[in-house]
Structure formats: structure tokens, C-alpha cells
Amino acid sequence: MSEIPYKIYLEESEMPKEWYNVRADMKKKPAPLLNPATLEPVTVDDLSHVFCRELAEQELNETDAYIPIPEEVRNFYRMYRPAPLVRAYCLEKKLGTPAHIYYKFEGNNTSGSHKLNSAIAQAYYAKKEGLKGVTTETGAGQWGTALSMACSYFDLDCQVYMVKVSYEQKPFRREVMRTYGASVTPSPSMSTNVGRKINEEFPGTNGSLGCAISEAVEAATSQEGYRYVLGSVLGQVLLHQSVIGLETKAALDKYGVKADVIIGCAGGGSNLGGLISPFAGEMLRGEADYKIIAVEPKSCPSLTRGTYAYDFCDTGKVCPLQKMYTLGSGFMPSPNHAGGLRYHGMSAIVSELYDQGLIEARSVEQTEVFKAAEEFARVEGILPAPESSHAIKVAIDEALKCKETGEAKNIVFGLTGTGYFDMYAYEAYNNGTMGDYIPTDEEIAKSLADLPKVD
Ligand SMILES: *Cc1c(COP(=O)(O)O)cnc(C)c1O
């Protein structure tokens, strides 16, 4: 075996030509999405009012393991992919661990995160269907940025509802979106029915992803030629993000490396789901075994403290019901700096894999996350996004465990993006003013009491 380079690049010709749909290999599938009005499983027709037809089909496809990546999407991928898999030699040395640490770096594009992988696919299908534009929500702003880039590439109008706290904390993200031609509205706004209602019920609210979703859906369904697109949580998004896992696996295979531990941060579950899909597929088919860890913030702990139940995906209760690990759609997470991880629920696929015991979950505190982020930045050179740093924290923990046991495990984690737009968060950490609000059992029980009654 040749020595492993710092960066393992695949050739363009080695890039995946198909996405992988892990649902095809799951014996027990995620529970069906339910129509919020009838509580019946949704059909492609139901979903087509909200989503593009082909994306609605992908959403409900649980039989095809491989779905071709359209040539136009592959051509766009070629501008910033294959993404490197980096051997963290410098971090290993600093930790003094016998473990081998690898990270898949998805921050090498202007949006600064993995979200472009799905944004470009969703914009492509919208264009193909002849739509005028799309609407969406964004939390920390990465998804809105990715989508505005994708829409400008395909010449589509892009309307973004941005969670208010991020709109105020991250003006530069907003301006990147506007530079790509998107219009950006702070959420909850006064321009939709659901926004006005939420503003009335929770005056002065910071907003949440759940309520921004409701506004974007309303905006899509009330304008001719528009559909709604979502950057996480959905099966279609995990499908597109499987490009991360497929490339990671191909790069490891190229050097004969077998991963032992695979780690990803989990907000709605899309990067984690995409990273682990091909590996989870091997586990489901009985071909290999891995330890897979989902990492979430202690301030928004859907897997570790939520309930596995049907819930609304949005605060306004207009989206289909999904069975998932959830804190309740009314859960308003405290303004944690990892905006991309402030979602009350979790992808149905990740939830089901977790319920089946294929995935473990851990929750970590904000200050320990930033400590890990700085440690990583100082030796590996990349300034990581706060979200990604949740995975760094647990990768370091696992590597330090190896130091105690003397095991040379292969630890792979997803470095989902860069943190250049998160400097207020780093400032708070550097000034020692960063806290972490951990919800009480009572607060979680209170929002769970409002789960919809299904069955
Ligand atoms: C959005 C985001 C996440 C979390 O979203 P998932 O759907 O859980 O992957 C993680 N990291 C970055 C950099 C993000 O932008």
C-alpha cells in the first residue's frame, strides 16, 4: 500500500455518476410522510403542489438504490468536486494519538458548505420543469447562499426567508445571497399569514427554522410558477448528499483504508445521512460494520432527548407529518451559534437508522465545541464552521480514547464547512462570554405535549 497523502483527491472520472438511496437497502423503511389534513400517506401528486415533480418522486422512492446524477448537475459538481479527503496528520501529532484521522472537506465553494450539493440538484429539476423560481428558508444562511448560487446558475428567481437572529447576526451572508440575485426576508415576517400569526403569538421572537419553513411554503404555494425547496431533513436531500459518502468511500478504498468510526454533525441530518449512507448500506446488507456517531448541540438535542413520533416539520404545520426524533415543532431553541443545528426534528432516514441501533448519538456543549474548533484550526489550517466543529469535538474525543487504549483506529469525520461568517461566535468564545443554554426536561416535555395525535 502506498503512503497516504495529506489530501486524497479522486480524479474527475472517479466522481460518482449516481446518487445512492439508502432506503432501498433498509428492511424496515422510514415511516411514510402523512398529509397534514387527512393523515393519509402522501402521494407524488400531493407533494407536487409544494415540490417539483421529479423531487417529489425522489422523496417517495424507497426502491431504487441508485439514481443517475443528471449530466448538468455533474458538470456543476466538477467546478468544486471531488472534495478532498484529508488525512489530519497535524492534528494526530498534536493529540499524540495512534488513531488515523480523516476529514471530508465540503467547504471549498463560495457557499462554504455541503449544501450546494443538493441546491444545484434542486435548482436543476425546477428549471427542467419550467418554473419561474423557488422559495426557501435559511437558518445560519448557508443553505440560502447555496441556493442563490444554484438559482443564478440556472437563471431562476430565488426568495429566501432567513431566521431573524441570523439575518441580524450574519449580514454578510445576506449580502452574498443578494449578490447572487436572491431576495432575503427576515423570518417571522409580516408578509405571510403564518409569519404574522407567529409574530402575534411570540412577540419579539428570534425566529426558528421551523417557522421560516412555513413562511417559505406559503410563499411558494401562493405564487404561480414557484415551488418550495428545502436544504435538509428530506429524503431527496440525503440522496443528493450521498455524493459526500460515495466520494469518501471511493477515496478510502483507493488506499485500502477501512473506516472504523464515522462521525458527522446532525442538524436536520443531511450531511450526516449523505456521509454515512454508503457505509450504512454495507451494514444493512451485512457486509461490514462501522461505529457511526451523530453529534448534536446540547441546546437542541433531538436524537438524545427527543421522542420518536410523528410531528410537523414546521411551526406553521403546513408541511407533511414525518415520523422522526423530535423536540416538538413548537420547540424554540436558544440562539446557539451553530444556526444550522437549530432544528427541532431530524431526518426520517437518520431517525430510523438511529432507532434500529445503526447510529449512536452524542450531544456536546457549545464552549467545548469551540475549544475543539480552535485546536483544529491552529494545526490543520482550516477555520471550521461551528456546526462542523461538533464533529471535530467528537473526533478528537475518539482519538484521545485511542491514545489510552493504544488502538490505531481509522476515524473519519465530515468537515461540512468553513466559519468565516461566524466570527461573532468566535469572538464570544475568545472573550469568554459564550454560554450554552441547555433546555430543561420540563421545557422539552412542554413542547412534546403538543405532538399531533396520530394512530
Ligand atoms: C446546514 C449545515 C449543517 C447541518 O445541516 P445537516 O442537514 O444536518 O447537515 C452542518 N454544517 C454546515 C456547515 C451547515 O451549513
PDBQT file of the ligand as one rigid body, heavy atoms in Angstrom, charges set to zero:
ROOT
HETATM    1  C1  LIG A 501     -26.560  23.308   7.471  1.00  0.00    +0.000 C 
HETATM    2  C2  LIG A 501     -25.252  22.879   7.963  1.00  0.00    +0.000 A 
HETATM    3  C3  LIG A 501     -25.140  21.755   8.805  1.00  0.00    +0.000 A 
HETATM    4  C4  LIG A 501     -26.301  20.997   9.349  1.00  0.00    +0.000 C 
HETATM    5  O1  LIG A 501     -27.237  20.512   8.434  1.00  0.00    +0.000 OA
HETATM    6  P1  LIG A 501     -27.447  18.984   8.172  1.00  0.00    +0.000 P 
HETATM    7  O2  LIG A 501     -28.623  18.908   7.287  1.00  0.00    +0.000 OA
HETATM    8  O3  LIG A 501     -27.671  18.309   9.487  1.00  0.00    +0.000 OA
HETATM    9  O4  LIG A 501     -26.226  18.502   7.506  1.00  0.00    +0.000 OA
HETATM   10  C5  LIG A 501     -23.874  21.369   9.178  1.00  0.00    +0.000 A 
HETATM   11  N1  LIG A 501     -22.784  22.038   8.779  1.00  0.00    +0.000 NA
HETATM   12  C6  LIG A 501     -22.862  23.120   7.978  1.00  0.00    +0.000 A 
HETATM   13  C7  LIG A 501     -21.604  23.825   7.601  1.00  0.00    +0.000 C 
HETATM   14  C8  LIG A 501     -24.093  23.559   7.546  1.00  0.00    +0.000 A 
HETATM   15  O5  LIG A 501     -24.158  24.617   6.750  1.00  0.00    +0.000 OA
ENDROOT
TORSDOF 0
